[in-house]
């Protein structure tokens, strides 16, 4: 792939093994559509969500694209009374990323990051490479080389 995102440059510099995926030129918008276009299991493709706690601290959560973040579980996982989603207009000034192209790697500042524990079920997970149309795939072990994170049960229970 000729195009390198900042995330990919950070990973290259840190000698992190990853695979890049590109879906530019497709009409994929939602995470589920991106997973389908990339022919990937939606449980293995994660979206990056940024929240703000009652304490005014920011938190980053990665959840499978087909699931929803459980705000109560998420708040508990970071010892906050409550958290809410960061408003879209605040995303760029806080993280340096736009909605749909937000990656846990390469934000303006490091924020406490929690990944849904289901990520441990996969050899690799796929998430945004910091630009709409680009994803990176890597193991949690490799991801640990560039950011600190914890695993927790943070998704809403599916009642199938």
C-alpha positions in Angstrom: 0.0 0.0 0.0 1.5 3.3 -1.1 -0.4 5.4 1.5 0.9 5.4 5.0 -1.1 6.9 7.8 0.5 8.4 10.9 -0.5 5.3 12.8 1.4 3.1 10.3 4.4 5.4 10.6 4.3 5.1 14.4 4.0 1.3 14.2 6.9 1.1 11.7 9.1 3.3 13.9 8.4 1.0 16.9 9.0 -2.1 14.8 5.5 -3.4 15.4 4.2 -6.2 13.2 0.9 -5.2 11.6 -1.0 -5.7 8.4 -2.8 -2.8 6.8 -6.2 -2.9 5.1 -7.7 -0.3 2.8 -11.3 0.2 1.9 -11.1 3.5 0.1 -13.3 3.6 -2.9 -16.0 1.5 -1.3 -19.2 2.9 0.2 -18.5 1.3 3.6 -19.3 3.8 6.4 -20.3 1.8 9.4 -17.9 -0.6 11.1 -20.1 -3.5 10.1 -19.9 -2.4 6.4 -16.1 -2.1 6.7 -15.8 -5.6 8.2 -18.0 -6.9 5.3 -15.9 -5.1 2.6 -12.7 -6.4 4.1 -14.2 -9.9 4.4 -13.5 -9.9 8.1 -15.3 -11.2 11.1 -17.2 -8.2 12.6 -16.3 -9.6 16.1 -12.6 -9.1 15.2 -13.0 -5.5 13.8 -13.0 -2.9 16.6 -14.3 0.7 16.6 -12.5 3.3 18.7 -14.8 5.3 21.0 -13.8 8.3 23.0 -15.6 9.3 26.2 -15.4 11.8 28.9 -15.9 10.9 32.6 -17.6 12.8 35.4 -14.1 13.8 36.5 -13.6 15.5 33.0 -10.9 12.9 32.1 -11.0 11.4 28.7 -11.1 7.6 28.1 -10.7 5.5 24.9 -12.6 2.3 24.5 -12.4 -0.3 21.7 -15.4 -2.5 21.1 -16.4 -4.9 18.3 -18.1 -2.9 15.5 -21.4 -4.9 15.8 -21.6 -4.2 19.5 -22.4 -1.2 21.6 -20.4 0.2 24.5 -22.1 -0.2 27.9 -21.5 3.1 29.5 -22.0 1.8 33.0 -19.6 -1.1 32.6 -17.1 1.2 30.9 -17.4 3.7 33.7 -16.8 0.9 36.3 -13.8 -0.3 34.3 -12.0 3.1 34.7 -13.4 3.8 38.2 -15.6 6.7 37.2 -19.1 7.4 38.5 -20.3 7.9 35.0 -19.0 8.5 31.5 -20.6 9.8 28.3 -19.6 9.8 24.6 -17.4 12.7 23.5 -19.4 14.9 21.2 -18.3 14.7 17.5 -17.3 18.4 17.4 -14.8 17.8 20.4 -13.2 14.7 18.8 -10.7 16.5 16.6 -9.5 19.1 19.2 -9.2 16.4 21.9 -7.7 13.5 19.9 -6.4 14.9 16.6 -8.7 12.5 14.8 -12.1 12.9 13.0 -15.2 10.8 13.5 -14.7 7.6 11.5 -10.9 7.8 11.5 -10.1 7.6 15.2 -7.4 5.3 16.3 -6.2 4.5 19.8 -2.6 5.0 18.4 -1.2 8.4 17.8 -3.8 10.6 19.6 -2.6 14.1 20.6 -2.2 12.8 24.2 -2.4 9.3 25.6 -5.7 8.6 27.2 -6.5 5.6 29.4 -7.5 2.9 26.9 -9.7 -0.2 27.5 -10.4 -2.9 24.9 -13.3 -5.2 25.2 -12.1 -8.5 26.6 -13.5 -10.4 23.6 -10.3 -9.1 21.8 -8.4 -11.8 23.7 -10.4 -14.5 21.7 -8.5 -13.5 18.5 -4.9 -13.8 17.3 -5.2 -10.3 15.9 -7.7 -7.4 16.0 -8.4 -4.8 13.3 -9.1 -1.1 14.0 -8.7 2.3 12.4 -5.3 3.3 11.1 -6.2 6.9 11.9 -7.7 7.8 8.6 -11.1 6.9 7.0 -10.5 4.1 4.5 -7.6 2.5 6.4 -7.4 -0.1 9.0 -4.5 -1.9 10.8 -4.5 -5.5 12.1 -2.2 -6.7 14.8 -2.0 -8.8 17.9 -2.6 -7.4 21.4 1.0 -8.3 22.2 2.2 -6.0 19.3 -0.3 -3.3 20.3 1.2 -3.3 23.8 4.5 -2.1 22.3 2.9 1.3 21.4 0.1 1.9 23.9 -0.9 0.8 27.3 -4.4 -0.7 27.6 -6.5 -3.0 29.8 -9.1 -5.6 28.8 -12.5 -5.5 30.4 -16.1 -6.5 29.8 -17.4 -3.2 28.4 -20.1 -4.1 25.8 -23.8 -4.3 26.2 -25.1 -7.8 26.7 -26.7 -9.2 23.6 -30.0 -10.8 24.3 -30.3 -13.1 21.3 
